[in-house]
Amino acid sequence: MKRPLPWRADRDPYRIWVAEVILQQTRVAQALPYYVRFVREFPTVGALASAPLDRVLKVWEGAGYYARARHLHAAAVWLVREGDGHVPTTVAELQQLPGVGPYIARAVAAIAFDAPVIALEANGLRVGARWIRAAGDARSGPNRHRIEAALFGTMDRLPPGEFNEAIMELGETICLPTSPRCGVCPVAATCRAFQELPDPGSVPSRRTAAPRPHVRASVVVLEDENGRWLVQRRPERGLLGGLWEFPGGKIHAPETPEEAARRELREETGGRAGPLKPVGIVRHGYSHFTVDLHVFRGPARTPRPSASATRRWIRPEAMHRLAIPKATEKALVLIRASRPTDRANRAGGRRRPTRRRSRNRG
C-alpha cells in the first residue's frame, strides 16, 4: 500500500528533491521529522536560497551528512541567481546542481515530471536483483545495467513516477535487506529469487563491511573571565563542514589526553589554558570511524584567542543557536551535568563555619 508521505501530497519538485536528499542512507521513519522541519522553515527554493548557511545547517541539525544541506543551499542559490528559481525538469539539467548525482536526478525527474527513467538506490537495486536473481554484487556495473534494463522494460507505459515510487516502497517495507516479507509481496509470483531459491534474502550478495577505525581525541571548553566559551567553525569542505565546535583534535602517542588538548588549543587558536579539569569522555560513531572524545574545561590564559569570522566567544546558554555536531551535543550534556557540583563546591569553599552557641548561658 502506498504510504501517505508528505512529499507525495503533490508533485512539487522542490519538496521531492528535499525528501530524496534527506532520505539518502536514512529510512523514511527517521527522515520524516527532519523533512517536515526543513520544508516548514524553507518552503520554496527562494526561501532556502535567501537563508544564511548557518541557519540552514542549524535546521538540518540531527539529520547527519551535513554536506547534503550545504549542497542543497548552494543549489538553491544557483537556481535563483542563474534562473527563475524553478527546479529543472530533466536528468541532465538536475545533475548540474551541486550535490545532485544520477540517483537523485532520476528520482526527481521521474516522480515530479514523469520522465521515463529508472532511479536506482539501495532499495531499488535490492528489489531488482531479487526479481531477476542477479548473482553477485548488485552495485557492480554489469548487474546495475541488467537490473535497470529489466525494470525499464517492465515499466512499459506505466507512469514513471508511480512505478519508481512503487519500487522504493517495496524495498522500504517488504523486500527488506534481511528476512524479506515475501508472503505479502505483490510481485512474488514473478520474482525469480522467491520462486527459485530457498532463501530469497540471500540475493544480492553483500560485501563484508570493513571494521571502522577508532580515534582518540581531546577538546577544550575554554572559558574567559566573563564566563563565555570559545567555539570555532569547521572548514566548509570536509567532515561536518560549517559546524561549530570546541577547539581540539586527535591524540598522538605518547601524548596524554590533556597534553593533546593543550597542544591542539595552541595550534588551532594560539591560546593557552590554565588548570584543565577533565569533564568526561564522549563516545560517538560516524559512518566511517568511531571516536572517544576526552572533554576538558578550564580558564583562558593570555594570549587569549580573538574572535573572527570562524571563531567566537559565546555565552553557554547561546550554544543552542549554533549548528553543532552530535559529539559536541553529547559533550554539552557532560559539561552541564558537571557544573552544579562545581558551583556547590565553590559555594562550599566560601561558606563560613557556623559558631556553636554555648549551652552555658549563665
C-alpha angles and dihedrals in degrees: 000000000000109000117228096240117174096242088056093060088093137349096263102157093206093056092044089051093050091047093051092049093050092044093059106119089348131102119237095248091054095043098047100082092046091050092050092049093047098050091042089057096037108025096168141029089254093053091051093046093051094050121096113251090239089060092048091052091048092052089046091052113134095019091094132213092073093193086077091061092047091050092048090052094046091049092050091050090050093048092052095043098043101031145005097294094258123133111250118252103216133069092236093052094044091053090059090068120095112268096007112125131177096283099050092042091053094043094052093042093049100040099038101033105019092240108176097246137115118237111207123192129147095294094045093046091051093049092046094045092054093043093057094026095238112194119224131006112355090208094061115109098248094046092045090053092047092050093046092049092049094049093044090054090050093049090063106151097345117122104274093217094054092042093053092046089051091054090049091047092051091052094046099046111018115011092058124179091251129020096012114207095239093159091070098034112123093211099042091112091065098035110110094201090056094043098043109028132067088219114032088184090070088077125111102033112236128224116239107251114236114235113262115246117245123230131196116207142164134215132190126219095206114196127198128209090272094055095254123142127226115237130171136198122243118234114274092243122063137024114356090354116194096013125126123239144153118277113269147099148181124338111235119205128282090024122110116229090255093050090051091049092054093045094049091047091052095044096045101039109010087237133128133209135216121224110343121217118205108234099183144280125284116208114201138164127216126188093267106022144017127228141202105207116199109207121207131179129199147137123282119249128197130310086052115197113252125229119257141158090289100032131059142176104221137179111251092238090057094059091094090068093063127079103244135175120259091248089057090051088055090048090053090055090055093046094049091047091054098047101074090056090050092051091048091050092049091048090048090053090056096044114109117223114254117241118236116239115238114248089210103083095162 
